[in-house]
């Protein structure tokens, strides 16, 4: 796990460094890191909560 800065962002040692993408064989500066799994988990949890609220608000719920 990487340290967190005062704003709450995880510090990445390779950020703003020249890196190579193995799959495309391209090179360039790393400007962002995305953690897609965390975003998908948030969307799934939010959707489940909305569905649960909708069911609880129905006459049958």
CHARMM internal coordinates of N, CA and C (Angstrom, degrees):
IC EDIT
DIST 1 N 1 CA 1.4390
DIST 1 CA 1 C 1.5303
ANGL 1 N 1 CA 1 C 108.56
DIST 1 C 2 N 1.3153
ANGL 1 CA 1 C 2 N 116.61
DIHE 1 N 1 CA 1 C 2 N 139.49
DIST 2 N 2 CA 1.4578
ANGL 1 C 2 N 2 CA 122.16
DIHE 1 CA 1 C 2 N 2 CA -179.62
DIST 2 CA 2 C 1.5256
ANGL 2 N 2 CA 2 C 110.58
DIHE 1 C 2 N 2 CA 2 C -90.30
DIST 2 C 3 N 1.3443
ANGL 2 CA 2 C 3 N 117.21
DIHE 2 N 2 CA 2 C 3 N 152.81
DIST 3 N 3 CA 1.4713
ANGL 2 C 3 N 3 CA 119.73
DIHE 2 CA 2 C 3 N 3 CA 177.71
DIST 3 CA 3 C 1.5249
ANGL 3 N 3 CA 3 C 111.64
DIHE 2 C 3 N 3 CA 3 C -64.69
DIST 3 C 4 N 1.3103
ANGL 3 CA 3 C 4 N 115.84
DIHE 3 N 3 CA 3 C 4 N 157.78
DIST 4 N 4 CA 1.4671
ANGL 3 C 4 N 4 CA 122.08
DIHE 3 CA 3 C 4 N 4 CA -178.15
DIST 4 CA 4 C 1.5250
ANGL 4 N 4 CA 4 C 108.53
DIHE 3 C 4 N 4 CA 4 C -108.66
DIST 4 C 5 N 1.3480
ANGL 4 CA 4 C 5 N 116.69
DIHE 4 N 4 CA 4 C 5 N 136.79
DIST 5 N 5 CA 1.4690
ANGL 4 C 5 N 5 CA 120.41
DIHE 4 CA 4 C 5 N 5 CA 179.36
DIST 5 CA 5 C 1.5321
ANGL 5 N 5 CA 5 C 110.35
DIHE 4 C 5 N 5 CA 5 C -81.68
DIST 5 C 6 N 1.3338
ANGL 5 CA 5 C 6 N 118.35
DIHE 5 N 5 CA 5 C 6 N 174.19
DIST 6 N 6 CA 1.4771
ANGL 5 C 6 N 6 CA 120.73
DIHE 5 CA 5 C 6 N 6 CA -177.20
DIST 6 CA 6 C 1.5312
ANGL 6 N 6 CA 6 C 114.53
DIHE 5 C 6 N 6 CA 6 C -59.91
DIST 6 C 7 N 1.3402
ANGL 6 CA 6 C 7 N 117.39
DIHE 6 N 6 CA 6 C 7 N -23.48
DIST 7 N 7 CA 1.4658
ANGL 6 C 7 N 7 CA 120.50
DIHE 6 CA 6 C 7 N 7 CA 178.89
DIST 7 CA 7 C 1.5262
ANGL 7 N 7 CA 7 C 112.49
DIHE 6 C 7 N 7 CA 7 C -84.47
DIST 7 C 8 N 1.3434
ANGL 7 CA 7 C 8 N 117.33
DIHE 7 N 7 CA 7 C 8 N -3.65
DIST 8 N 8 CA 1.4533
ANGL 7 C 8 N 8 CA 120.95
DIHE 7 CA 7 C 8 N 8 CA 179.04
DIST 8 CA 8 C 1.5137
ANGL 8 N 8 CA 8 C 114.58
DIHE 7 C 8 N 8 CA 8 C 93.35
DIST 8 C 9 N 1.3346
ANGL 8 CA 8 C 9 N 117.66
DIHE 8 N 8 CA 8 C 9 N 6.30
DIST 9 N 9 CA 1.4599
ANGL 8 C 9 N 9 CA 120.73
DIHE 8 CA 8 C 9 N 9 CA 179.22
DIST 9 CA 9 C 1.5210
ANGL 9 N 9 CA 9 C 110.28
DIHE 8 C 9 N 9 CA 9 C -92.06
DIST 9 C 10 N 1.3241
ANGL 9 CA 9 C 10 N 115.10
DIHE 9 N 9 CA 9 C 10 N 140.25
DIST 10 N 10 CA 1.4560
ANGL 9 C 10 N 10 CA 120.23
DIHE 9 CA 9 C 10 N 10 CA 178.55
DIST 10 CA 10 C 1.5257
ANGL 10 N 10 CA 10 C 109.44
DIHE 9 C 10 N 10 CA 10 C -72.58
DIST 10 C 11 N 1.3210
ANGL 10 CA 10 C 11 N 117.15
DIHE 10 N 10 CA 10 C 11 N 129.78
DIST 11 N 11 CA 1.4616
ANGL 10 C 11 N 11 CA 121.40
DIHE 10 CA 10 C 11 N 11 CA 179.28
DIST 11 CA 11 C 1.5209
ANGL 11 N 11 CA 11 C 108.94
DIHE 10 C 11 N 11 CA 11 C -79.33
DIST 11 C 12 N 1.3043
ANGL 11 CA 11 C 12 N 116.24
DIHE 11 N 11 CA 11 C 12 N 129.28
DIST 12 N 12 CA 1.4612
ANGL 11 C 12 N 12 CA 122.44
DIHE 11 CA 11 C 12 N 12 CA -179.57
DIST 12 CA 12 C 1.5222
ANGL 12 N 12 CA 12 C 109.14
DIHE 11 C 12 N 12 CA 12 C -109.87
DIST 12 C 13 N 1.3359
ANGL 12 CA 12 C 13 N 118.44
DIHE 12 N 12 CA 12 C 13 N 121.53
DIST 13 N 13 CA 1.4634
ANGL 12 C 13 N 13 CA 120.10
DIHE 12 CA 12 C 13 N 13 CA -176.61
DIST 13 CA 13 C 1.5325
ANGL 13 N 13 CA 13 C 113.71
DIHE 12 C 13 N 13 CA 13 C -64.86
DIST 13 C 14 N 1.3153
ANGL 13 CA 13 C 14 N 119.52
DIHE 13 N 13 CA 13 C 14 N -25.53
DIST 14 N 14 CA 1.4673
ANGL 13 C 14 N 14 CA 121.39
DIHE 13 CA 13 C 14 N 14 CA -178.78
DIST 14 CA 14 C 1.5228
ANGL 14 N 14 CA 14 C 113.43
DIHE 13 C 14 N 14 CA 14 C -93.26
DIST 14 C 15 N 1.3243
ANGL 14 CA 14 C 15 N 117.78
DIHE 14 N 14 CA 14 C 15 N -3.43
DIST 15 N 15 CA 1.4578
ANGL 14 C 15 N 15 CA 120.81
DIHE 14 CA 14 C 15 N 15 CA -179.76
DIST 15 CA 15 C 1.5301
ANGL 15 N 15 CA 15 C 109.85
DIHE 14 C 15 N 15 CA 15 C -63.89
DIST 15 C 16 N 1.3332
ANGL 15 CA 15 C 16 N 116.16
DIHE 15 N 15 CA 15 C 16 N 135.45
DIST 16 N 16 CA 1.4705
ANGL 15 C 16 N 16 CA 124.01
DIHE 15 CA 15 C 16 N 16 CA -178.05
DIST 16 CA 16 C 1.5244
ANGL 16 N 16 CA 16 C 112.85
DIHE 15 C 16 N 16 CA 16 C 65.29
DIST 16 C 17 N 1.3312
ANGL 16 CA 16 C 17 N 117.40
DIHE 16 N 16 CA 16 C 17 N 24.28
DIST 17 N 17 CA 1.4671
ANGL 16 C 17 N 17 CA 122.92
DIHE 16 CA 16 C 17 N 17 CA 174.76
DIST 17 CA 17 C 1.5237
ANGL 17 N 17 CA 17 C 108.17
DIHE 16 C 17 N 17 CA 17 C -113.37
DIST 17 C 18 N 1.3343
ANGL 17 CA 17 C 18 N 116.56
DIHE 17 N 17 CA 17 C 18 N 157.62
DIST 18 N 18 CA 1.4577
ANGL 17 C 18 N 18 CA 120.32
DIHE 17 CA 17 C 18 N 18 CA 174.75
DIST 18 CA 18 C 1.5224
ANGL 18 N 18 CA 18 C 108.61
DIHE 17 C 18 N 18 CA 18 C -74.79
DIST 18 C 19 N 1.3254
ANGL 18 CA 18 C 19 N 116.00
DIHE 18 N 18 CA 18 C 19 N 128.22
DIST 19 N 19 CA 1.4617
ANGL 18 C 19 N 19 CA 122.02
DIHE 18 CA 18 C 19 N 19 CA -179.17
DIST 19 CA 19 C 1.5230
ANGL 19 N 19 CA 19 C 109.35
DIHE 18 C 19 N 19 CA 19 C -132.96
DIST 19 C 20 N 1.3313
ANGL 19 CA 19 C 20 N 116.10
DIHE 19 N 19 CA 19 C 20 N 166.46
DIST 20 N 20 CA 1.4583
ANGL 19 C 20 N 20 CA 121.73
DIHE 19 CA 19 C 20 N 20 CA 178.98
DIST 20 CA 20 C 1.5172
ANGL 20 N 20 CA 20 C 109.08
DIHE 19 C 20 N 20 CA 20 C -121.82
DIST 20 C 21 N 1.3352
ANGL 20 CA 20 C 21 N 116.34
DIHE 20 N 20 CA 20 C 21 N 131.20
DIST 21 N 21 CA 1.4575
ANGL 20 C 21 N 21 CA 122.09
DIHE 20 CA 20 C 21 N 21 CA 175.57
DIST 21 CA 21 C 1.5197
ANGL 21 N 21 CA 21 C 107.64
DIHE 20 C 21 N 21 CA 21 C -87.99
DIST 21 C 22 N 1.3184
ANGL 21 CA 21 C 22 N 117.03
DIHE 21 N 21 CA 21 C 22 N 115.94
DIST 22 N 22 CA 1.4550
ANGL 21 C 22 N 22 CA 121.45
DIHE 21 CA 21 C 22 N 22 CA -175.51
DIST 22 CA 22 C 1.5232
ANGL 22 N 22 CA 22 C 111.08
DIHE 21 C 22 N 22 CA 22 C -64.89
DIST 22 C 23 N 1.3243
ANGL 22 CA 22 C 23 N 117.98
DIHE 22 N 22 CA 22 C 23 N -42.41
DIST 23 N 23 CA 1.4673
ANGL 22 C 23 N 23 CA 121.41
DIHE 22 CA 22 C 23 N 23 CA -175.77
DIST 23 CA 23 C 1.5281
ANGL 23 N 23 CA 23 C 112.30
DIHE 22 C 23 N 23 CA 23 C -63.88
DIST 23 C 24 N 1.3292
ANGL 23 CA 23 C 24 N 117.83
DIHE 23 N 23 CA 23 C 24 N -46.36
DIST 24 N 24 CA 1.4681
ANGL 23 C 24 N 24 CA 120.44
DIHE 23 CA 23 C 24 N 24 CA -176.93
DIST 24 CA 24 C 1.5237
ANGL 24 N 24 CA 24 C 112.43
DIHE 23 C 24 N 24 CA 24 C -95.59
DIST 24 C 25 N 1.3192
ANGL 24 CA 24 C 25 N 116.84
DIHE 24 N 24 CA 24 C 25 N -7.20
DIST 25 N 25 CA 1.4686
ANGL 24 C 25 N 25 CA 123.43
DIHE 24 CA 24 C 25 N 25 CA -176.30
DIST 25 CA 25 C 1.5250
ANGL 25 N 25 CA 25 C 112.18
DIHE 24 C 25 N 25 CA 25 C 59.38
DIST 25 C 26 N 1.3223
ANGL 25 CA 25 C 26 N 115.95
DIHE 25 N 25 CA 25 C 26 N 25.76
DIST 26 N 26 CA 1.4593
ANGL 25 C 26 N 26 CA 120.97
DIHE 25 CA 25 C 26 N 26 CA 177.52
DIST 26 CA 26 C 1.5190
ANGL 26 N 26 CA 26 C 110.68
DIHE 25 C 26 N 26 CA 26 C -93.32
DIST 26 C 27 N 1.3213
ANGL 26 CA 26 C 27 N 115.94
DIHE 26 N 26 CA 26 C 27 N 158.67
DIST 27 N 27 CA 1.4570
ANGL 26 C 27 N 27 CA 121.87
DIHE 26 CA 26 C 27 N 27 CA 177.11
DIST 27 CA 27 C 1.5129
ANGL 27 N 27 CA 27 C 109.45
DIHE 26 C 27 N 27 CA 27 C -129.08
DIST 27 C 28 N 1.3149
ANGL 27 CA 27 C 28 N 116.36
DIHE 27 N 27 CA 27 C 28 N 150.23
DIST 28 N 28 CA 1.4557
ANGL 27 C 28 N 28 CA 120.26
DIHE 27 CA 27 C 28 N 28 CA 177.77
DIST 28 CA 28 C 1.5096
ANGL 28 N 28 CA 28 C 110.73
DIHE 27 C 28 N 28 CA 28 C 173.25
DIST 28 C 29 N 1.3205
ANGL 28 CA 28 C 29 N 115.43
DIHE 28 N 28 CA 28 C 29 N -177.07
DIST 29 N 29 CA 1.4553
ANGL 28 C 29 N 29 CA 120.74
DIHE 28 CA 28 C 29 N 29 CA 179.87
DIST 29 CA 29 C 1.5188
ANGL 29 N 29 CA 29 C 111.14
DIHE 28 C 29 N 29 CA 29 C -84.35
DIST 29 C 30 N 1.3183
ANGL 29 CA 29 C 30 N 116.61
DIHE 29 N 29 CA 29 C 30 N 135.07
DIST 30 N 30 CA 1.4612
ANGL 29 C 30 N 30 CA 121.88
DIHE 29 CA 29 C 30 N 30 CA 177.55
DIST 30 CA 30 C 1.5276
ANGL 30 N 30 CA 30 C 108.30
DIHE 29 C 30 N 30 CA 30 C -81.10
DIST 30 C 31 N 1.3228
ANGL 30 CA 30 C 31 N 116.79
DIHE 30 N 30 CA 30 C 31 N 114.87
DIST 31 N 31 CA 1.4670
ANGL 30 C 31 N 31 CA 120.57
DIHE 30 CA 30 C 31 N 31 CA -175.11
DIST 31 CA 31 C 1.5268
ANGL 31 N 31 CA 31 C 113.46
DIHE 30 C 31 N 31 CA 31 C -108.60
DIST 31 C 32 N 1.3320
ANGL 31 CA 31 C 32 N 118.42
DIHE 31 N 31 CA 31 C 32 N -14.95
DIST 32 N 32 CA 1.4618
ANGL 31 C 32 N 32 CA 120.42
DIHE 31 CA 31 C 32 N 32 CA -179.27
DIST 32 CA 32 C 1.5199
ANGL 32 N 32 CA 32 C 109.89
DIHE 31 C 32 N 32 CA 32 C -157.88
DIST 32 C 33 N 1.3213
ANGL 32 CA 32 C 33 N 115.44
DIHE 32 N 32 CA 32 C 33 N 153.08
DIST 33 N 33 CA 1.4617
ANGL 32 C 33 N 33 CA 122.11
DIHE 32 CA 32 C 33 N 33 CA 174.92
DIST 33 CA 33 C 1.5181
ANGL 33 N 33 CA 33 C 106.75
DIHE 32 C 33 N 33 CA 33 C -127.41
DIST 33 C 34 N 1.3227
ANGL 33 CA 33 C 34 N 116.30
DIHE 33 N 33 CA 33 C 34 N 126.71
DIST 34 N 34 CA 1.4701
ANGL 33 C 34 N 34 CA 120.42
DIHE 33 CA 33 C 34 N 34 CA 178.45
DIST 34 CA 34 C 1.5098
ANGL 34 N 34 CA 34 C 109.19
DIHE 33 C 34 N 34 CA 34 C -111.04
DIST 34 C 35 N 1.2981
ANGL 34 CA 34 C 35 N 115.11
DIHE 34 N 34 CA 34 C 35 N 140.70
DIST 35 N 35 CA 1.4572
ANGL 34 C 35 N 35 CA 120.44
DIHE 34 CA 34 C 35 N 35 CA 175.33
DIST 35 CA 35 C 1.5159
ANGL 35 N 35 CA 35 C 106.91
DIHE 34 C 35 N 35 CA 35 C -114.40
DIST 35 C 36 N 1.3000
ANGL 35 CA 35 C 36 N 115.28
DIHE 35 N 35 CA 35 C 36 N 86.26
DIST 36 N 36 CA 1.4561
ANGL 35 C 36 N 36 CA 121.13
DIHE 35 CA 35 C 36 N 36 CA -172.38
DIST 36 CA 36 C 1.5247
ANGL 36 N 36 CA 36 C 112.27
DIHE 35 C 36 N 36 CA 36 C -64.15
DIST 36 C 37 N 1.3094
ANGL 36 CA 36 C 37 N 117.65
DIHE 36 N 36 CA 36 C 37 N -36.61
DIST 37 N 37 CA 1.4629
ANGL 36 C 37 N 37 CA 120.73
DIHE 36 CA 36 C 37 N 37 CA -178.16
DIST 37 CA 37 C 1.5271
ANGL 37 N 37 CA 37 C 111.11
DIHE 36 C 37 N 37 CA 37 C -59.13
DIST 37 C 38 N 1.3224
ANGL 37 CA 37 C 38 N 117.07
DIHE 37 N 37 CA 37 C 38 N -41.89
DIST 38 N 38 CA 1.4648
ANGL 37 C 38 N 38 CA 120.48
DIHE 37 CA 37 C 38 N 38 CA 179.42
DIST 38 CA 38 C 1.5200
ANGL 38 N 38 CA 38 C 110.91
DIHE 37 C 38 N 38 CA 38 C -64.45
DIST 38 C 39 N 1.3280
ANGL 38 CA 38 C 39 N 116.84
DIHE 38 N 38 CA 38 C 39 N -38.99
DIST 39 N 39 CA 1.4627
ANGL 38 C 39 N 39 CA 120.66
DIHE 38 CA 38 C 39 N 39 CA 179.60
DIST 39 CA 39 C 1.5238
ANGL 39 N 39 CA 39 C 109.78
DIHE 38 C 39 N 39 CA 39 C -66.57
DIST 39 C 40 N 1.3183
ANGL 39 CA 39 C 40 N 117.85
DIHE 39 N 39 CA 39 C 40 N -43.51
DIST 40 N 40 CA 1.4640
ANGL 39 C 40 N 40 CA 120.89
DIHE 39 CA 39 C 40 N 40 CA 179.11
DIST 40 CA 40 C 1.5239
ANGL 40 N 40 CA 40 C 110.79
DIHE 39 C 40 N 40 CA 40 C -63.63
DIST 40 C 41 N 1.3257
ANGL 40 CA 40 C 41 N 116.80
DIHE 40 N 40 CA 40 C 41 N -39.69
DIST 41 N 41 CA 1.4605
ANGL 40 C 41 N 41 CA 119.73
DIHE 40 CA 40 C 41 N 41 CA 179.28
DIST 41 CA 41 C 1.5278
ANGL 41 N 41 CA 41 C 110.16
DIHE 40 C 41 N 41 CA 41 C -63.15
DIST 41 C 42 N 1.3246
ANGL 41 CA 41 C 42 N 117.49
DIHE 41 N 41 CA 41 C 42 N -38.84
DIST 42 N 42 CA 1.4648
ANGL 41 C 42 N 42 CA 121.29
DIHE 41 CA 41 C 42 N 42 CA 179.03
DIST 42 CA 42 C 1.5181
ANGL 42 N 42 CA 42 C 110.23
DIHE 41 C 42 N 42 CA 42 C -65.26
DIST 42 C 43 N 1.3289
ANGL 42 CA 42 C 43 N 117.09
DIHE 42 N 42 CA 42 C 43 N -43.71
DIST 43 N 43 CA 1.4658
ANGL 42 C 43 N 43 CA 120.59
DIHE 42 CA 42 C 43 N 43 CA -179.91
DIST 43 CA 43 C 1.5282
ANGL 43 N 43 CA 43 C 110.08
DIHE 42 C 43 N 43 CA 43 C -63.47
DIST 43 C 44 N 1.3186
ANGL 43 CA 43 C 44 N 117.17
DIHE 43 N 43 CA 43 C 44 N -42.71
DIST 44 N 44 CA 1.4623
ANGL 43 C 44 N 44 CA 120.55
DIHE 43 CA 43 C 44 N 44 CA -179.65
DIST 44 CA 44 C 1.5283
ANGL 44 N 44 CA 44 C 109.97
DIHE 43 C 44 N 44 CA 44 C -63.88
DIST 44 C 45 N 1.3321
ANGL 44 CA 44 C 45 N 117.59
DIHE 44 N 44 CA 44 C 45 N -45.44
DIST 45 N 45 CA 1.4703
ANGL 44 C 45 N 45 CA 120.73
DIHE 44 CA 44 C 45 N 45 CA 179.74
DIST 45 CA 45 C 1.5248
ANGL 45 N 45 CA 45 C 110.90
DIHE 44 C 45 N 45 CA 45 C -62.61
DIST 45 C 46 N 1.3175
ANGL 45 CA 45 C 46 N 117.48
DIHE 45 N 45 CA 45 C 46 N -42.14
DIST 46 N 46 CA 1.4600
ANGL 45 C 46 N 46 CA 120.83
DIHE 45 CA 45 C 46 N 46 CA -179.71
DIST 46 CA 46 C 1.5234
ANGL 46 N 46 CA 46 C 110.74
DIHE 45 C 46 N 46 CA 46 C -65.18
DIST 46 C 47 N 1.3258
ANGL 46 CA 46 C 47 N 117.35
DIHE 46 N 46 CA 46 C 47 N -39.16
DIST 47 N 47 CA 1.4613
ANGL 46 C 47 N 47 CA 121.17
DIHE 46 CA 46 C 47 N 47 CA 179.55
DIST 47 CA 47 C 1.5242
ANGL 47 N 47 CA 47 C 110.31
DIHE 46 C 47 N 47 CA 47 C -65.81
DIST 47 C 48 N 1.3166
ANGL 47 CA 47 C 48 N 117.35
DIHE 47 N 47 CA 47 C 48 N -43.10
DIST 48 N 48 CA 1.4650
ANGL 47 C 48 N 48 CA 121.09
DIHE 47 CA 47 C 48 N 48 CA 179.23
DIST 48 CA 48 C 1.5230
ANGL 48 N 48 CA 48 C 110.04
DIHE 47 C 48 N 48 CA 48 C -62.25
DIST 48 C 49 N 1.3277
ANGL 48 CA 48 C 49 N 117.53
DIHE 48 N 48 CA 48 C 49 N -40.46
DIST 49 N 49 CA 1.4662
ANGL 48 C 49 N 49 CA 120.70
DIHE 48 CA 48 C 49 N 49 CA 179.43
DIST 49 CA 49 C 1.5228
ANGL 49 N 49 CA 49 C 110.98
DIHE 48 C 49 N 49 CA 49 C -64.59
DIST 49 C 50 N 1.3208
ANGL 49 CA 49 C 50 N 117.70
DIHE 49 N 49 CA 49 C 50 N -40.91
DIST 50 N 50 CA 1.4666
ANGL 49 C 50 N 50 CA 121.22
DIHE 49 CA 49 C 50 N 50 CA 178.94
DIST 50 CA 50 C 1.5188
ANGL 50 N 50 CA 50 C 110.17
DIHE 49 C 50 N 50 CA 50 C -65.56
DIST 50 C 51 N 1.3239
ANGL 50 CA 50 C 51 N 117.21
DIHE 50 N 50 CA 50 C 51 N -42.69
DIST 51 N 51 CA 1.4681
ANGL 50 C 51 N 51 CA 120.65
DIHE 50 CA 50 C 51 N 51 CA 178.73
DIST 51 CA 51 C 1.5226
ANGL 51 N 51 CA 51 C 109.81
DIHE 50 C 51 N 51 CA 51 C -63.93
DIST 51 C 52 N 1.3359
ANGL 51 CA 51 C 52 N 118.02
DIHE 51 N 51 CA 51 C 52 N -41.53
DIST 52 N 52 CA 1.4645
ANGL 51 C 52 N 52 CA 121.18
DIHE 51 CA 51 C 52 N 52 CA 179.48
DIST 52 CA 52 C 1.5243
ANGL 52 N 52 CA 52 C 110.85
DIHE 51 C 52 N 52 CA 52 C -62.94
DIST 52 C 53 N 1.3197
ANGL 52 CA 52 C 53 N 117.21
DIHE 52 N 52 CA 52 C 53 N -40.40
DIST 53 N 53 CA 1.4629
ANGL 52 C 53 N 53 CA 120.19
DIHE 52 CA 52 C 53 N 53 CA 177.85
DIST 53 CA 53 C 1.5235
ANGL 53 N 53 CA 53 C 111.21
DIHE 52 C 53 N 53 CA 53 C -66.57
DIST 53 C 54 N 1.3194
ANGL 53 CA 53 C 54 N 116.87
DIHE 53 N 53 CA 53 C 54 N -38.79
DIST 54 N 54 CA 1.4642
ANGL 53 C 54 N 54 CA 120.56
DIHE 53 CA 53 C 54 N 54 CA 179.96
DIST 54 CA 54 C 1.5265
ANGL 54 N 54 CA 54 C 110.45
DIHE 53 C 54 N 54 CA 54 C -64.99
DIST 54 C 55 N 1.3310
ANGL 54 CA 54 C 55 N 116.92
DIHE 54 N 54 CA 54 C 55 N -41.38
DIST 55 N 55 CA 1.4639
ANGL 54 C 55 N 55 CA 120.68
DIHE 54 CA 54 C 55 N 55 CA 179.84
DIST 55 CA 55 C 1.5246
ANGL 55 N 55 CA 55 C 110.13
DIHE 54 C 55 N 55 CA 55 C -68.18
DIST 55 C 56 N 1.3360
ANGL 55 CA 55 C 56 N 117.49
DIHE 55 N 55 CA 55 C 56 N -40.92
DIST 56 N 56 CA 1.4620
ANGL 55 C 56 N 56 CA 120.91
DIHE 55 CA 55 C 56 N 56 CA -179.27
DIST 56 CA 56 C 1.5247
ANGL 56 N 56 CA 56 C 111.44
DIHE 55 C 56 N 56 CA 56 C -65.18
DIST 56 C 57 N 1.3284
ANGL 56 CA 56 C 57 N 116.99
DIHE 56 N 56 CA 56 C 57 N -27.14
DIST 57 N 57 CA 1.4555
ANGL 56 C 57 N 57 CA 120.25
DIHE 56 CA 56 C 57 N 57 CA -178.32
DIST 57 CA 57 C 1.5154
ANGL 57 N 57 CA 57 C 114.14
DIHE 56 C 57 N 57 CA 57 C -87.18
DIST 57 C 58 N 1.3316
ANGL 57 CA 57 C 58 N 117.96
DIHE 57 N 57 CA 57 C 58 N -2.55
DIST 58 N 58 CA 1.4630
ANGL 57 C 58 N 58 CA 120.52
DIHE 57 CA 57 C 58 N 58 CA 179.94
DIST 58 CA 58 C 1.5233
ANGL 58 N 58 CA 58 C 109.97
DIHE 57 C 58 N 58 CA 58 C -83.99
DIST 58 C 59 N 1.3218
ANGL 58 CA 58 C 59 N 117.95
DIHE 58 N 58 CA 58 C 59 N 156.77
DIST 59 N 59 CA 1.4749
ANGL 58 C 59 N 59 CA 120.29
DIHE 58 CA 58 C 59 N 59 CA 179.20
DIST 59 CA 59 C 1.5238
ANGL 59 N 59 CA 59 C 112.91
DIHE 58 C 59 N 59 CA 59 C -59.58
DIST 59 C 60 N 1.3577
ANGL 59 CA 59 C 60 N 117.13
DIHE 59 N 59 CA 59 C 60 N -30.06
DIST 60 N 60 CA 1.4640
ANGL 59 C 60 N 60 CA 120.15
DIHE 59 CA 59 C 60 N 60 CA -179.71
DIST 60 CA 60 C 1.5228
ANGL 60 N 60 CA 60 C 111.91
DIHE 59 C 60 N 60 CA 60 C -80.54
DIST 60 C 61 N 1.3667
ANGL 60 CA 60 C 61 N 117.33
DIHE 60 N 60 CA 60 C 61 N -18.29
DIST 61 N 61 CA 1.4731
ANGL 60 C 61 N 61 CA 122.35
DIHE 60 CA 60 C 61 N 61 CA -174.49
DIST 61 CA 61 C 1.4570
ANGL 61 N 61 CA 61 C 111.00
DIHE 60 C 61 N 61 CA 61 C -78.67
END
COOR INIT
IC SEED 1 N 1 CA 1 C
IC BUILD
